Amino acid sequence: MTDQGTQIASFVSGAAFPRPQIQPNGNQKATNVECEEREPVSECAPAPTPTSVIVVNESIIQQVFAGAAKDNRTTLSEIESKQVLEALGISTAMPYAAHCADEAVALASRCGFPVVLKVLSPDVTHKSDVGGVALGLGTEAQVREAYERIRENLTAHAPHARFEGVAVQAMARPGLEILAGITRDPQFGALVMVGMGGVLVEVLKDTAVRIAPVSEAQAREMLAELRGAALFNGTRGMPPADQSALASLLAKISRLAADHPEIKEMDLNPVVVYPDGLCALDARVLLEPAGARPRIDPELRARRLANLERAWKPRTLAVIGDRAVREYMWLNAERGFKGKLYSVQPDPREAAGIEKLGIPNFTSIAEIPEPVDYAIVAVPRQSAPQVLADCIAAKVAGAGFFTAGFSEVGDDLGNNLEQQMRALASSSDIALVGPNCMGLCNPGLGLLNSPSLRPAESGGDVCFISQSGTHAISLVMKAPGRGIRVNLAASIGNAIVLEAADFLDVMAADPATRAIGLYVEGVRDGRRFFESLRRAAARHRVLVWKGGVTESGARASFSHTGSLATPAAVWKAVLRQSGAVEVLNLESMLDAMELLIRTGEVRGRRMALVAMTGGQSVVISDTFARHGLEVPPLSDRTYRQFSTFFKVIGGSYRNPLDAAWTMGNASNRGNVDRVLEILDEDSETDAIVMELRPGPGFGTIRREIKEDEITPMLDLVAGFARRARKPFAIVVDVGHIQPEMEAWVVGKTEELARARGLVTFVGFERAAAAFRAAAECYENRQRLAQ
């Protein structure tokens, strides 16, 4: 037999026989079901050998696709599918077409028994479903009987399917069976997938997914994610599998998917991986007409984003349609705006109330005597398209539509009105925010998107994007109490023209930005979102809170903002490849953001933990470990230092420390600095978390405590935090506080701690989740920078 490299070279040149003959239109040579005179068959497919690096033969791929298109077929035959793979340089068990039982026997004899027979029919997608596969055929009689059985099975299970014979191939030697393939997501486009394959694929459901294309290094990361990854190293007498060959296959088919949008699906199952290569035993490719991706004029988008930036940092602000029934909520929200504020309200009954607020009112946006940078629109939905048209005519830079009742409602009127607005905004450079949103926020300029917010004294360095108005307001409202200064924020609602990607691009480019948080329910142009997210994460720490990850949540998100659901596995891939980090709720977003902004980078997962009792030391260790963090032994040097003064019976200076009576009460607080300084110099840990119990001692608090019973320990710890080289945080414990006093004690301790610059968490779970997110941010940026 020829080696694999010679076989592929022969195939590419068209010299190998009995490869199916390719006509200029790309079809296999037409044959009848009955046998005809043929040249003798010389040999069958060789046993798989290590894959070679072969330049992709694009002409063969185009030829195969053109043949299917000419025949109006969307399914490639197994032979055609494997021709595409071999044109990529991927080893296959290429079958040979037999159009009668005699030909099947002849091919089987030359391939060498045992062999496999598989039905050939352009109308069958899953051969096993119609009884179209026969394995392990060891004699000519078995081949002849299997040929007839497959024909009869096809007639019984799919009476209208065409029978074009069978494919004959040698049985492959055993190896590790893997599933690989490509598919398309409606939002994110081409995806590549790998999993534990063969007959157990439906049971195991052990797969990893990425946005295509991927590099071989990224493909190896996919393999490492599989629950069965240990099988690649060999187990129970099985040899190791060639991960390099499999990573190469994944990189090649992912590039094929990215370059050929007409490929709808590719299913390779099984791919058998050997110690020295692999072989694709079965292959199926589905095609569809490649839909044109909506093209956005780059110059128009650039002008639109420039207008969005202008709207986010306005000098002139107009509120359109505010009313007394809402207590003029938008005009009152903007009373602290540092630029010029105008009202647009043609109703004379409302104008009188606006005048009492001391805000100039006009009957149309065109009457305002200077250019308007941003308009807040709160009008009935039937009026929204006309108001948008008026804003475009007046050259307003940006407009945020509080108005709701569009696609998120699902009625014909709402859908039609939204389509009108999309058409108007898409043909202009106005920065349309929403509709169905709370719009833009810039606390440093006094541009607020809720009356519950307050202007900031100066600008910040953290940005928030949210499809939910409630979450946008909550993030901005709670951030200052965490020491988080907000730069820009946006509630984007239905996002019918400007999507999350556009807001993300403007935020990431802003020189003041250091970190970005997103609440996202869904995106329309997933590929553009992915690319923007990746650019942003390359420059800043980016956290993503995904809404609608469950079936019920997806239904709710559609009715909330009209967002389409995306499978959780795809979102996981988006985050992994972009470098962004997932958080699970509003509090975890704020916790992680506080840690990222107020400490240095968390450059590892090795935690030094300080608890105040033995039981708590167990709980804190378990909690951090569950979040994927490590609690390693400390260095020998650290243990030697601790042994000189850690003398309390019942205490422990192992990691985690049980340190109550060594550093926690009033008589020995001199040890606080000593313990923390030693941990700061420890070579085996990356960050420090200390449990802090508010109050004068360690008994249960049954009386009101005073601030001066909390502040001494806080002052000591804050002094260390200012000097620390490692990230440091405290966890406020509430287990020793009577329930009726808990809210005050915890609230006051948080307030006093943060006033001293301490990163503070209530409970071990929240602290562990934040450190996991911070460590992942650093890991992702390091990984993607390589």
HELIX and SHEET records of a PDB file:
HELIX    1   1 GLN A    4  SER A   13  1                                  10    
HELIX    2   2 GLU A   58  LYS A   70  1                                  13    
HELIX    3   3 GLU A   78  ALA A   87  1                                  10    
HELIX    4   4 ALA A  101  CYS A  111  1                                  11    
HELIX    5   5 LYS A  127  VAL A  130  5                                   4    
HELIX    6   6 GLU A  140  HIS A  157  1                                  18    
HELIX    7   7 GLY A  198  LEU A  200  5                                   3    
HELIX    8   8 VAL A  201  LEU A  204  1                                   4    
HELIX    9   9 GLU A  216  GLU A  225  1                                  10    
HELIX   10  10 ALA A  229  ASN A  233  5                                   5    
HELIX   11  11 GLN A  243  ASP A  259  1                                  17    
HELIX   12  12 PRO A  298  TRP A  312  1                                  15    
HELIX   13  13 ALA A  324  ARG A  326  5                                   3    
HELIX   14  14 MET A  329  ALA A  333  1                                   5    
HELIX   15  15 PRO A  348  LYS A  356  1                                   9    
HELIX   16  16 ILE A  365  GLU A  367  5                                   3    
HELIX   17  17 ARG A  381  SER A  383  5                                   3    
HELIX   18  18 ALA A  384  ALA A  393  1                                  10    
HELIX   19  19 ASP A  412  SER A  426  1                                  15    
HELIX   20  20 PRO A  443  LEU A  445  5                                   3    
HELIX   21  21 GLY A  469  LYS A  478  1                                  10    
HELIX   22  22 PRO A  480  ARG A  482  5                                   3    
HELIX   23  23 ALA A  500  ALA A  509  1                                  10    
HELIX   24  24 GLY A  526  ARG A  539  1                                  14    
HELIX   25  25 GLU A  551  THR A  561  1                                  11    
HELIX   26  26 ALA A  568  SER A  578  1                                  11    
HELIX   27  27 LEU A  586  ARG A  598  1                                  13    
HELIX   28  28 GLY A  614  ARG A  626  1                                  13    
HELIX   29  29 ASP A  636  SER A  643  1                                   8    
HELIX   30  30 ALA A  660  GLY A  664  3                                   5    
HELIX   31  31 ALA A  666  ASN A  668  5                                   3    
HELIX   32  32 GLY A  670  GLU A  681  1                                  12    
HELIX   33  33 GLU A  707  GLU A  709  5                                   3    
HELIX   34  34 THR A  711  ARG A  723  1                                  13    
HELIX   35  35 PRO A  739  ALA A  755  1                                  17    
HELIX   36  36 PHE A  764  ALA A  785  1                                  22    
SHEET    1   A 4 TYR A  96  ALA A  98  0                                        
SHEET    2   A 4 VAL A 166  ALA A 170 -1                                        
SHEET    3   A 4 VAL A 115  VAL A 119 -1                                        
SHEET    4   A 4 VAL A 133  LEU A 137 -1                                        
SHEET    1   B 5 THR A 207  ILE A 211  0                                        
SHEET    2   B 5 GLY A 189  MET A 196 -1                                        
SHEET    3   B 5 LEU A 176  ASP A 185 -1                                        
SHEET    4   B 5 ILE A 263  TYR A 274 -1                                        
SHEET    5   B 5 GLY A 277  ALA A 280 -1                                        
SHEET    1   C 5 THR A 207  ILE A 211  0                                        
SHEET    2   C 5 GLY A 189  MET A 196 -1                                        
SHEET    3   C 5 LEU A 176  ASP A 185 -1                                        
SHEET    4   C 5 ILE A 263  TYR A 274 -1                                        
SHEET    5   C 5 ALA A 283  LEU A 287 -1                                        
SHEET    1   D 6 ASN A 361  PHE A 362  0                                        
SHEET    2   D 6 LYS A 340  VAL A 344  1                                        
SHEET    3   D 6 THR A 316  ILE A 320  1                                        
SHEET    4   D 6 TYR A 374  VAL A 377  1                                        
SHEET    5   D 6 GLY A 398  PHE A 401  1                                        
SHEET    6   D 6 ALA A 431  VAL A 433  1                                        
SHEET    1   E 6 GLY A 439  CYS A 441  0                                        
SHEET    2   E 6 VAL A 486  SER A 491 -1                                        
SHEET    3   E 6 VAL A 462  SER A 466  1                                        
SHEET    4   E 6 ALA A 515  VAL A 520  1                                        
SHEET    5   E 6 ARG A 541  LYS A 546  1                                        
SHEET    6   E 6 VAL A 581  VAL A 583  1                                        
SHEET    1   F 5 LEU A 657  ASP A 658  0                                        
SHEET    2   F 5 MET A 607  ALA A 611  1                                        
SHEET    3   F 5 ALA A 687  LEU A 692  1                                        
SHEET    4   F 5 PHE A 728  VAL A 732  1                                        
SHEET    5   F 5 THR A 760  VAL A 762  1                                        
END                                                                             
